[in-house]
Amino acid sequence: MSTQVEEKIQPTDRRKQLGAIEACLFAAPGPLSLEDFSAALDLDPEKIEPLLSDLAERYDIPGSGVQLLAVAGGYQMRTRMEYASAVEKILIPRSEQLSAAAVETLALIAYRQPITRPEIDQVRGVSTSHLLRKLAGDGLIRAVGRKEVPGRPKMYCTTDRFLEQFGLHSLESLPPLPEASDRVCE
């Protein structure tokens, strides 16, 4: 019969603190906040940030397949974009990938939120009811209320899951839209 010995991480053992943070990041299903790390390591949150910075530097080397990113109000280990096609072939079945129409609809919601289905339909020129149900079912958007106009349509916004899936820290991280003068069609 074997017994497991839990090794207490001492507040001054930086190497073990980094290892514990790395293990938490590896095991977590989503981004972890400073408070999550603080609770796991029994350290003040302000002592966690320098450790995360050191860990990010550790992965910031040519050829590394992973990186530490601030996403959706927390931190998460992510594969580097240059390896995305290889990782997608392993992890994402074709049926679960977003269609071009779903990505277009999601972009409209992200940039114009809160936005209603009729407003989305007007821009896209087609009905998006089924896409909105799919995006909501995938946890990428959610209804946040109803617009005070006739028919009181639902208003949609993106979720933290959207930020996480697209590697964004916040909506301010979205790339800027091209200026009107940069557009091909006027």
C-alpha positions as CSV (number, residue, x, y, z in Angstrom):
1,M,0.0,0.0,0.0
2,S,1.5,3.3,-1.0
3,T,0.8,6.6,0.7
4,Q,0.9,10.0,-0.9
5,V,2.8,12.7,0.8
6,E,1.6,16.2,0.1
7,E,4.6,18.5,-0.2
8,K,3.8,22.0,1.2
9,I,5.0,24.8,-1.1
10,Q,6.9,27.2,1.0
11,P,6.3,30.9,0.3
12,T,10.0,31.4,-0.5
13,D,10.5,28.5,-2.9
14,R,10.1,30.3,-6.2
15,R,10.9,27.3,-8.4
16,K,8.0,25.3,-6.7
17,Q,5.7,28.3,-6.9
18,L,6.3,28.5,-10.7
19,G,5.8,24.7,-11.0
20,A,2.5,24.9,-9.1
21,I,1.3,27.8,-11.3
22,E,2.3,25.9,-14.4
23,A,0.5,22.7,-13.1
24,C,-2.7,24.7,-12.4
25,L,-2.6,26.3,-15.8
26,F,-2.1,22.9,-17.5
27,A,-5.0,21.3,-15.5
28,A,-7.5,24.1,-15.7
29,P,-10.3,23.9,-18.2
30,G,-10.4,27.7,-18.6
31,P,-8.5,30.9,-17.6
32,L,-7.5,31.3,-14.0
33,S,-7.7,34.6,-12.1
34,L,-5.1,36.0,-9.7
35,E,-7.5,35.0,-6.9
36,D,-7.5,31.4,-8.2
37,F,-3.7,31.2,-8.0
38,S,-3.7,33.0,-4.7
39,A,-6.0,30.4,-3.2
40,A,-4.0,27.5,-4.7
41,L,-0.6,28.7,-3.5
42,D,-1.6,30.5,-0.3
43,L,0.0,33.7,-1.6
44,D,-1.2,37.3,-1.9
45,P,-2.4,38.1,-5.4
46,E,0.2,40.8,-5.8
47,K,2.9,38.2,-5.4
48,I,1.4,36.1,-8.2
49,E,1.8,38.6,-11.0
50,P,5.6,38.5,-11.0
51,L,5.5,34.7,-11.0
52,L,3.2,34.8,-14.0
53,S,5.5,37.2,-15.8
54,D,8.5,34.9,-15.2
55,L,6.5,32.0,-16.5
56,A,5.4,33.9,-19.6
57,E,9.1,34.7,-20.3
58,R,10.0,31.0,-19.9
59,Y,7.7,30.2,-22.9
60,D,8.6,33.3,-24.9
61,I,11.4,31.6,-26.9
62,P,11.6,30.7,-30.6
63,G,10.2,27.3,-31.4
64,S,8.0,27.1,-28.2
65,G,4.6,25.6,-29.1
66,V,2.8,27.3,-26.1
67,Q,2.5,30.7,-24.5
68,L,1.0,32.2,-21.4
69,L,-1.7,34.7,-22.3
70,A,-4.1,37.0,-20.4
71,V,-7.5,36.1,-21.7
72,A,-11.1,36.7,-20.4
73,G,-10.0,38.3,-17.2
74,G,-7.5,35.5,-16.3
75,Y,-4.5,33.6,-17.5
76,Q,-4.3,30.6,-19.7
77,M,-1.7,28.4,-21.5
78,R,-2.4,28.5,-25.2
79,T,-0.8,27.0,-28.3
80,R,0.9,29.5,-30.6
81,M,-1.0,30.6,-33.6
82,E,1.6,29.3,-36.0
83,Y,0.7,25.7,-34.8
84,A,-3.1,26.2,-34.9
85,S,-3.7,24.2,-38.1
86,A,-1.9,21.2,-36.7
87,V,-3.7,21.4,-33.3
88,E,-7.1,21.9,-35.0
89,K,-6.6,18.7,-37.0
90,I,-6.2,16.8,-33.7
91,L,-8.8,18.5,-31.5
92,I,-11.6,20.0,-33.5
93,P,-13.8,17.7,-35.5
94,R,-15.0,19.3,-38.7
95,S,-18.6,19.4,-37.6
96,E,-17.8,21.6,-34.6
97,Q,-15.9,24.3,-36.5
98,L,-17.8,27.6,-37.0
99,S,-19.1,28.2,-40.5
100,A,-18.2,31.4,-42.3
101,A,-21.8,32.6,-41.7
102,A,-21.5,31.9,-38.0
103,V,-18.2,33.8,-37.8
104,E,-19.7,36.8,-39.7
105,T,-22.7,36.8,-37.4
106,L,-20.4,36.5,-34.3
107,A,-18.3,39.4,-35.6
108,L,-21.4,41.6,-36.0
109,I,-22.4,40.9,-32.4
110,A,-18.9,41.5,-31.1
111,Y,-18.5,44.9,-32.7
112,R,-22.1,46.2,-32.4
113,Q,-23.3,44.7,-29.1
114,P,-25.9,44.8,-27.8
115,I,-27.5,44.0,-31.1
116,T,-30.9,42.4,-32.1
117,R,-31.6,39.7,-34.6
118,P,-33.5,42.0,-36.9
119,E,-30.4,44.3,-36.9
120,I,-28.1,41.4,-37.7
121,D,-30.5,40.1,-40.4
122,Q,-30.6,43.6,-42.0
123,V,-26.8,43.7,-42.3
124,R,-26.4,40.1,-43.5
125,G,-29.4,40.1,-45.7
126,V,-30.6,36.7,-44.5
127,S,-32.3,35.2,-41.4
128,T,-29.9,34.4,-38.6
129,S,-32.3,32.7,-36.2
130,H,-30.6,29.3,-36.5
131,L,-27.1,30.8,-36.2
132,L,-28.1,32.7,-33.1
133,R,-29.4,29.5,-31.5
134,K,-26.2,27.7,-32.4
135,L,-23.9,30.4,-31.1
136,A,-25.9,30.7,-27.9
137,G,-25.9,26.9,-27.5
138,D,-22.1,27.0,-27.9
139,G,-21.9,29.6,-25.2
140,L,-20.4,32.3,-27.4
141,I,-23.3,34.7,-27.2
142,R,-26.2,35.4,-24.8
143,A,-29.4,37.4,-24.7
144,V,-29.0,40.3,-22.4
145,G,-32.5,41.8,-22.4
146,R,-35.0,43.2,-24.9
147,K,-34.9,46.3,-26.9
148,E,-37.6,48.9,-26.2
149,V,-39.0,48.9,-29.7
150,P,-42.1,47.3,-31.3
151,G,-41.9,43.5,-31.0
152,R,-39.3,43.9,-28.2
153,P,-36.6,41.7,-29.9
154,K,-33.8,40.2,-27.8
155,M,-30.5,41.9,-27.6
156,Y,-27.4,39.8,-27.9
157,C,-23.8,40.2,-26.5
158,T,-20.7,38.0,-26.6
159,T,-19.7,36.0,-23.5
160,D,-16.4,35.2,-21.7
161,R,-16.4,32.0,-23.6
162,F,-16.2,34.1,-26.8
163,L,-13.2,35.9,-25.4
164,E,-11.6,32.7,-24.3
165,Q,-12.1,30.9,-27.7
166,F,-10.7,33.8,-29.7
167,G,-7.8,34.5,-27.2
168,L,-9.0,38.0,-26.3
169,H,-8.4,39.6,-22.9
170,S,-11.4,41.9,-23.4
171,L,-13.6,43.4,-26.2
172,E,-11.1,46.3,-26.4
173,S,-8.6,43.7,-27.7
174,L,-10.7,43.2,-30.9
175,P,-8.8,44.5,-34.0
176,P,-10.1,47.9,-35.2
177,L,-12.5,48.0,-38.0
178,P,-11.1,49.5,-41.2
179,E,-12.0,53.2,-41.7
180,A,-14.7,54.0,-44.3
181,S,-12.1,55.3,-46.7
182,D,-10.2,52.0,-46.6
183,R,-13.2,50.0,-47.7
184,V,-13.3,48.6,-51.2
185,C,-17.0,49.2,-51.8
186,E,-18.5,52.6,-51.0
